[in-house]
């Protein structure tokens, strides 16, 4: 095989799809999927987060729609913020009219009369972009909750994901005129059956040479070829592309890695996550897709409602909620994936009036070790060192935790397409 692909998530499968060369995929689990995996607990399906098919890249969006064909349906996104016991339109600056009048005044005044200095970290960026009140009431508490780090210690490299509202929208929002943020996400696609992993399975149907239960144990560079040892086999490739986490890759790469590269990898920060399933014995919240919660009383920062995605995610007559809870990388797995986390999640939903105790018929929890790359102030320099090194040894890295970038599945596919085009140029004539 000319191209070895390590890992079987969406980046790996998309790369194989676009390649015009022989390839082989090695996946350590019994199933492909990675962060696009869908879990099943007694008929209740839940994804790792609120995955949807959308993109501001029209070419990639059309590719996904064409790829899945009649397996998907189109939905209108209905996300809300849960703020002081009420729903506020998402994003926050588009829902100011739902606040108390004094709060509306504070937000509008601080947004229009904003003399904050040009930012050098994430906290300053929020103040500079949204003003003091919007930042203090929602933006900063929410981001402190999800990132588990002081925003003054975070960089701004990922803020293009956050829309900068025009002045007109903020004023309209404050006086009750409906406006829309995230317009490219207003409508989305989602699989009719099987959860988001249907995207993975559709790729698999169009591919071959996928080998599961192949955990990579060691990688060697032998001249111009790569030798890969798994738990039960050996493979030799002309070209190698890794989609496994940068941390795991460095641990199994049997070459003389410079100390500065090792330190750069060790200096990267990331968050783990727990996904908590709360299965309900009735259909609820079919007019909601997700809510965002900055209140620290809630462990989770986001709750997704299955009825807003597809009826097939729950048994007939049922629905579910799945919550996302982040943890620092040093928190032991046993403190993340345990009954106490489930119980606290269910209790918050009951106390806030979303559900009653008698509604709950099923629960489950999954630990996700690599969930969110954290953009701290050393991120740019660390990644420069890492990228330059892997370029120098001609080992291609691809995907959220291989490239260590905060990207969604559409960007994973786009990046895979770009890498495939690069590797296709190396086909021998």
Residue pairs with C-beta under 8 A, 6 or more apart in sequence:
1 22
1 23
1 24
1 209
1 235
1 237
2 21
2 22
2 23
2 237
2 238
2 239
3 19
3 21
3 22
3 23
3 24
3 237
3 238
3 239
3 240
3 241
3 423
4 23
4 24
4 26
4 226
4 228
4 235
4 237
4 239
4 240
4 241
5 12
5 15
5 16
5 23
5 24
5 25
5 26
5 241
5 242
5 243
6 12
6 26
6 216
6 228
6 240
6 241
6 242
6 243
6 244
6 249
7 25
7 26
7 27
7 28
7 34
7 242
7 243
7 244
7 399
7 402
8 25
8 26
8 27
8 29
8 31
8 32
8 33
8 34
8 210
8 212
8 243
9 32
9 33
9 34
9 35
9 36
9 200
9 243
9 399
9 412
10 33
10 34
10 35
10 36
10 199
10 200
10 203
10 399
10 409
10 412
10 413
10 416
11 34
11 243
11 398
11 399
11 400
11 402
11 412
11 413
11 415
11 416
12 25
12 27
12 32
12 34
12 241
12 243
12 398
12 399
12 416
13 25
13 32
13 200
13 203
13 204
13 207
13 210
14 203
14 412
14 413
14 416
14 417
14 420
15 23
15 241
15 243
15 398
15 416
15 419
15 420
16 23
16 25
16 203
16 207
16 209
16 210
17 203
17 206
17 207
17 416
17 420
18 416
18 417
18 420
18 421
18 424
19 420
19 423
19 424
20 420
20 424
20 427
21 239
21 423
21 424
21 426
21 427
22 209
23 209
24 209
24 211
24 235
24 237
25 32
25 207
25 209
25 210
25 211
26 211
26 214
26 216
26 228
26 230
26 235
27 210
27 211
27 212
27 213
27 214
28 212
28 213
28 214
28 215
28 216
28 231
29 212
29 213
30 212
30 213
31 37
31 212
32 200
32 204
32 210
32 212
33 197
33 200
34 243
34 399
35 48
35 49
35 368
35 370
35 371
35 400
36 47
36 48
36 51
36 196
36 197
36 199
36 200
36 409
37 47
37 48
37 197
37 200
38 45
38 46
38 47
38 194
38 195
38 196
38 197
38 198
39 45
39 46
39 47
39 275
39 277
39 364
39 366
41 277
41 279
41 362
41 364
42 279
42 315
42 362
43 314
43 315
43 318
44 277
44 279
44 306
44 313
44 314
44 315
44 318
44 320
44 362
44 364
45 194
45 195
45 306
45 312
45 313
45 314
46 195
46 275
46 277
46 306
46 313
46 320
46 322
46 364
47 195
47 196
47 197
47 275
47 304
47 322
48 273
48 275
48 366
48 368
48 371
49 273
49 275
49 302
49 304
49 324
50 289
50 290
50 302
50 304
50 309
50 324
51 196
51 409
52 75
52 77
52 185
52 188
52 189
52 190
52 196
52 289
52 309
53 61
53 64
53 65
53 68
53 72
53 188
53 189
53 190
53 199
53 409
53 410
54 61
54 184
54 185
54 187
54 188
54 189
54 410
55 61
55 64
55 184
55 408
55 410
55 411
56 184
57 410
57 411
57 414
60 410
60 413
60 414
60 417
61 410
63 413
64 189
64 199
64 410
64 413
65 72
65 189
67 199
67 202
67 203
68 189
68 191
68 198
68 199
68 202
71 191
71 192
71 193
71 198
71 202
72 189
72 190
72 191
72 192
72 198
73 189
73 190
73 192
73 310
74 187
74 188
74 189
75 187
75 188
75 189
75 190
75 289
75 308
75 309
76 186
76 187
77 182
77 185
77 186
77 187
77 188
77 289
78 287
78 288
78 289
78 308
79 90
79 288
79 289
79 290
79 291
79 292
80 87
80 88
80 89
80 90
80 95
80 288
80 290
80 291
80 292
81 87
81 88
81 89
81 90
81 91
81 92
81 95
81 138
81 291
81 292
81 293
81 294
82 88
82 291
82 292
82 293
82 295
82 298
82 352
83 92
83 98
83 99
83 137
83 138
83 294
85 352
86 98
87 98
87 291
88 95
88 98
88 99
89 95
89 98
89 173
90 181
90 182
90 292
91 163
91 165
91 181
91 182
92 134
92 137
92 138
92 139
93 107
93 111
93 130
93 134
93 165
93 169
93 170
93 173
93 181
94 165
94 169
94 173
94 179
94 180
94 181
95 173
96 104
96 107
96 108
96 134
96 170
96 173
96 174
97 104
97 173
97 174
97 175
97 176
99 107
99 137
103 133
103 137
104 174
106 133
107 131
107 133
107 134
107 137
107 170
107 174
108 170
108 171
108 174
109 131
109 133
110 131
110 132
110 133
110 134
111 130
111 131
111 133
111 134
111 167
111 170
112 131
112 167
112 170
112 171
113 131
114 127
114 128
114 131
114 132
116 124
116 127
116 128
116 131
116 132
117 124
117 128
118 128
119 125
119 127
119 128
119 129
119 156
121 151
121 152
121 153
121 154
121 155
121 156
121 377
122 143
122 151
122 152
122 154
122 155
122 156
122 159
122 375
123 135
123 140
123 150
123 151
123 152
123 154
124 152
125 156
125 159
126 135
126 139
126 140
126 143
126 151
127 135
129 162
129 164
130 139
138 294
140 151
141 294
141 295
141 296
142 292
142 293
142 294
142 301
143 151
143 154
144 150
144 151
145 294
145 296
145 301
145 326
146 271
146 301
146 326
146 372
147 154
147 271
147 326
147 372
147 374
148 271
148 326
148 327
148 328
148 374
149 269
149 374
149 376
153 376
153 377
154 374
154 375
154 376
154 377
155 375
155 376
155 377
155 379
155 380
156 375
157 375
157 379
157 380
158 375
158 405
158 406
161 406
163 181
163 182
165 179
165 181
169 179
169 181
172 178
172 179
173 179
180 186
190 196
190 309
190 310
191 198
191 199
191 310
192 310
192 312
193 310
193 312
194 201
194 312
195 310
195 313
199 409
204 210
211 233
213 231
213 232
214 230
214 231
214 232
214 233
215 230
215 231
216 228
216 229
216 230
216 244
216 252
217 229
217 230
217 231
217 252
218 228
218 229
218 252
218 254
219 226
219 227
219 228
219 229
219 240
219 249
219 252
219 253
219 254
219 255
220 226
220 227
220 228
220 229
220 254
220 255
221 227
221 255
221 393
222 236
224 238
225 236
225 237
225 238
226 236
226 237
226 238
226 239
226 240
226 395
227 234
227 235
227 236
228 234
228 235
228 236
228 237
228 240
229 235
239 394
239 396
239 423
239 426
240 395
240 396
241 396
241 397
241 398
241 419
241 423
242 249
242 395
242 396
242 397
242 398
242 402
243 397
243 398
243 399
243 402
244 401
244 402
245 370
245 401
245 402
246 265
246 268
246 386
246 397
246 401
246 402
246 403
246 404
247 265
247 268
247 370
247 401
249 397
249 402
250 257
250 261
250 262
250 265
253 395
255 393
257 389
258 389
260 385
261 385
261 386
261 389
264 381
264 382
264 383
264 385
264 386
265 382
265 386
267 378
267 382
268 373
268 374
268 379
268 382
268 404
269 329
269 373
269 374
269 376
270 329
270 370
270 371
270 372
270 373
270 374
270 401
270 404
271 326
271 327
271 328
271 329
271 371
271 372
271 374
272 326
272 327
272 328
272 329
272 331
272 333
272 336
272 367
272 368
272 369
272 370
272 371
273 324
273 325
273 326
273 327
273 367
273 368
273 371
273 372
274 324
274 325
274 327
274 336
274 337
274 341
274 365
274 366
274 367
274 368
275 322
275 323
275 324
275 325
275 365
275 366
275 368
276 300
276 322
276 323
276 325
276 341
276 342
276 345
276 363
276 364
276 365
277 320
277 321
277 322
277 362
277 363
277 364
277 365
278 320
278 321
278 322
278 323
278 345
278 346
278 349
278 355
278 360
278 362
278 363
279 314
279 318
279 320
279 360
279 361
279 362
279 363
279 364
280 314
280 318
280 319
280 320
280 321
280 355
280 359
280 360
280 361
281 317
281 318
281 358
281 359
281 360
281 361
282 317
282 318
282 319
282 359
283 307
283 314
283 317
283 318
283 319
284 305
284 307
284 319
284 354
284 355
284 359
285 305
285 307
285 308
285 319
285 321
285 354
286 305
286 307
286 308
286 319
287 308
288 305
288 307
288 308
289 304
289 305
289 308
289 309
290 302
290 303
290 304
290 305
290 308
291 302
291 303
291 305
292 301
292 302
293 300
293 301
293 302
293 303
294 301
297 348
298 348
298 352
299 323
299 325
299 341
299 344
299 345
299 348
300 323
300 324
300 325
300 345
300 348
301 324
301 325
301 326
302 323
302 324
303 321
303 322
303 323
303 324
303 349
303 354
304 321
304 322
304 323
304 324
305 319
305 320
305 321
306 313
306 314
306 319
306 320
306 321
306 322
307 313
307 314
307 319
313 319
313 320
314 320
318 361
320 362
321 349
321 354
321 355
323 345
325 336
325 341
325 345
326 371
326 372
327 335
327 336
333 367
333 369
336 367
337 365
337 366
337 367
338 365
341 365
342 363
342 364
342 365
346 355
346 357
346 360
346 363
349 355
350 356
350 357
370 400
370 401
372 406
373 400
373 401
373 404
373 405
373 406
375 406
383 404
386 404
390 396
390 397
396 419
396 423
397 403
398 412
398 415
398 416
398 419
399 412
399 415
400 406
400 407
400 412
403 415
407 415
